[in-house]
Amino acid sequence: MYDIVIIGGGPAGATLARLIGNKYKVLLLERRTFQEPLYSGLQKCCGGLIAPDAQKMLASFGLGLPKSVILSPQMFSVRTIDNDNLIERYYQRHYVNIDREEFDKWLESLVPPTVDIINGSIYKSHEVHKDFVKIKFSKGNTNYEEKAKILVGADGAFSKVRRNSFPDKKAPRKYIAIQEWFDNSQNVNYYGAIFDSEITDFYSWIIPKEDILIVGSALLPNNDANKKFALLKSKLKDYGFELNKSIRKNSAYLLRPQAVKQIQIGSGRIALIGEAAGFISPSSAEGLSYAFKSALALSDALSQGFESWQDFYRKNTADLRRNIILKNLKSPFMYNRILRKIVMKSGLLSIDMNLKLPLL
Ligand SMILES: Cc1cc2nc3c(=O)[nH]c(=O)nc-3n(C[C@H](O)[C@H](O)[C@H](O)COP(=O)(O)OP(=O)(O)OC[C@H]3O[C@@H](n4cnc5c(N)ncnc54)[C@H](O)[C@@H]3O)c2cc1C
């Protein structure tokens, strides 16, 4: 029997496995093999930008990124396009541009060899018994069962562990994020954020990665999502973006927690971390820092004992919940068209793109 079985080897699950792997008998089940062909659609659909909060967490773990993870261009600005008010501005930003698949592969490589990792395995269901949880999963055409004292769901936005364990609890608002990859022959060197209420009440983005330009949008998950995505592309073409050669398209659910009661940290023998718990920024959809912080919070809570982890985990994640409340309070300045117009019109903190020499 394992002490802990973790479902999902994304940033949250791989980090937890790295932090607790030498203290307990741990099994990590991850659906990806990290060898899937690039265009298989099996990679994590993500913008792959490491924001300052996530950089800070990596720093606090004593980690620096290997070269294999970093992609060009490293960008210094975000071009903010407000299509509702027809204003645009550039703001200085400090993201690190990465290959998300390589990043996840690297995080998994940091898990100590004491942890059993099964890549290419799929969690199906579990049964909670008095002294253990029985976990059912498959790999290829074979079904397996394992027992653990604690089951951790780190299986992302559409967490099956969460859905199986807490079917009646209200989950955060769900979006479908679509991303399409195009040839970046235009040499775009900034991150673009597009606010357009005709497309979504959240936002859309463009991100260059080497010779690729990713166009993405977080859309309401209804029948119109594809139409809205097509509309976004046609509006971007009007802005002069050449989106002619489509290379790849994929999608994923994205959560947008609007109240802390939508966060579900788990109970008894089931714990949730990362986006499976609902930890993600509701204003920017930045999720890596939340994945790292919740994994760290649970690793500390588990060290207090398997009976009382829940109270400690709740306490350790109080800052994360407060942060989600604050981000929701900040959201109107980004998503209310009148408030956004005032902020953007003011030009506060924006970069002047028409600087003329001499600069001194
Ligand atoms: C389109 C898009 C763009 C984004 N861009 C950014 C960004 O630029 N920067 C940022 O900080 N955040 C971004 N986010 C958010 C960020 O990707 C997530 O919040 C973050 O990945 C959450 O980490 P996690 O480990 O909790 O979950 P995930 O990264 O989703 O990892 C879950 C893992 O569980 C595995 N899994 C799922 N189900 C099973 C199963 N049944 N059996 C076995 N394994 C399973 C998956 O393969 C995956 O590896 C973006 C999200 C989306 C959708």
The ligand as a MOL file (V3000), in Angstrom:
LIG
                    3D

  0  0  0     0  0            999 V3000
M  V30 BEGIN CTAB
M  V30 COUNTS 53 58 0 0 0
M  V30 BEGIN ATOM
M  V30 1 C -5.0730 27.8760 -22.7460 0
M  V30 2 C -4.4650 28.0860 -21.3980 0
M  V30 3 C -3.3890 28.9640 -21.2690 0
M  V30 4 C -2.7810 29.1330 -20.0090 0
M  V30 5 N -1.6760 29.9350 -19.9370 0
M  V30 6 C -1.0270 30.0690 -18.7600 0
M  V30 7 C 0.1850 30.7920 -18.6800 0
M  V30 8 O 0.7020 31.2780 -19.6780 0
M  V30 9 N 0.7770 30.9350 -17.4590 0
M  V30 10 C 0.2270 30.3920 -16.3310 0
M  V30 11 O 0.7810 30.5650 -15.2310 0
M  V30 12 N -0.9150 29.6620 -16.3840 0
M  V30 13 C -1.5430 29.4700 -17.5670 0
M  V30 14 N -2.6820 28.7030 -17.6400 0
M  V30 15 C -3.1500 28.0380 -16.4290 0
M  V30 16 C -2.2320 26.8480 -16.1130 0
M  V30 17 O -1.9820 26.1090 -17.2960 0
M  V30 18 C -2.8660 25.9210 -15.0850 0
M  V30 19 O -3.4720 26.6440 -14.0530 0
M  V30 20 C -1.7860 25.0080 -14.5050 0
M  V30 21 O -1.2690 24.1820 -15.5210 0
M  V30 22 C -2.3870 24.1620 -13.3970 0
M  V30 23 O -1.4420 23.1960 -13.0060 0
M  V30 24 P -1.9680 21.8220 -12.4090 0
M  V30 25 O -0.7700 20.9860 -12.1600 0
M  V30 26 O -2.9160 22.0890 -11.3170 0
M  V30 27 O -2.8520 21.1810 -13.5810 0
M  V30 28 P -2.4270 20.7500 -15.0590 0
M  V30 29 O -1.2720 21.5280 -15.5300 0
M  V30 30 O -3.6590 20.7820 -15.8600 0
M  V30 31 O -1.9300 19.2650 -14.8690 0
M  V30 32 C -2.8360 18.2190 -14.6510 0
M  V30 33 C -2.1400 16.9460 -15.0310 0
M  V30 34 O -3.0030 15.8480 -14.7510 0
M  V30 35 C -2.9510 14.9320 -15.8160 0
M  V30 36 N -4.2370 14.2100 -15.8020 0
M  V30 37 C -5.4780 14.7410 -15.9760 0
M  V30 38 N -6.4090 13.7980 -15.8490 0
M  V30 39 C -5.7360 12.6480 -15.5750 0
M  V30 40 C -6.1700 11.3040 -15.3310 0
M  V30 41 N -7.4640 10.9550 -15.3410 0
M  V30 42 N -5.2220 10.3570 -15.1070 0
M  V30 43 C -3.8800 10.6980 -15.0920 0
M  V30 44 N -3.4460 11.9390 -15.3050 0
M  V30 45 C -4.3650 12.9080 -15.5370 0
M  V30 46 C -2.7350 15.7840 -17.0540 0
M  V30 47 O -2.1480 15.0540 -18.1200 0
M  V30 48 C -1.8170 16.8750 -16.5220 0
M  V30 49 O -0.4630 16.5790 -16.6760 0
M  V30 50 C -3.3040 28.4860 -18.8730 0
M  V30 51 C -4.3950 27.6190 -18.9970 0
M  V30 52 C -4.9620 27.4000 -20.2540 0
M  V30 53 C -6.1010 26.4380 -20.3930 0
M  V30 END ATOM
M  V30 BEGIN BOND
M  V30 1 1 1 2
M  V30 2 1 2 3
M  V30 3 2 2 52
M  V30 4 2 3 4
M  V30 5 1 4 5
M  V30 6 1 4 50
M  V30 7 2 5 6
M  V30 8 1 6 7
M  V30 9 1 6 13
M  V30 10 2 7 8
M  V30 11 1 7 9
M  V30 12 1 9 10
M  V30 13 2 10 11
M  V30 14 1 10 12
M  V30 15 2 12 13
M  V30 16 1 13 14
M  V30 17 1 14 15
M  V30 18 1 14 50
M  V30 19 1 15 16
M  V30 20 1 16 17
M  V30 21 1 16 18
M  V30 22 1 18 19
M  V30 23 1 18 20
M  V30 24 1 20 21
M  V30 25 1 20 22
M  V30 26 1 22 23
M  V30 27 1 23 24
M  V30 28 2 24 25
M  V30 29 1 24 26
M  V30 30 1 24 27
M  V30 31 1 27 28
M  V30 32 2 28 29
M  V30 33 1 28 30
M  V30 34 1 28 31
M  V30 35 1 31 32
M  V30 36 1 32 33
M  V30 37 1 33 34
M  V30 38 1 33 48
M  V30 39 1 34 35
M  V30 40 1 35 36
M  V30 41 1 35 46
M  V30 42 1 36 37
M  V30 43 1 36 45
M  V30 44 2 37 38
M  V30 45 1 38 39
M  V30 46 1 39 40
M  V30 47 2 39 45
M  V30 48 1 40 41
M  V30 49 2 40 42
M  V30 50 1 42 43
M  V30 51 2 43 44
M  V30 52 1 44 45
M  V30 53 1 46 47
M  V30 54 1 46 48
M  V30 55 1 48 49
M  V30 56 2 50 51
M  V30 57 1 51 52
M  V30 58 1 52 53
M  V30 END BOND
M  V30 END CTAB
M  END
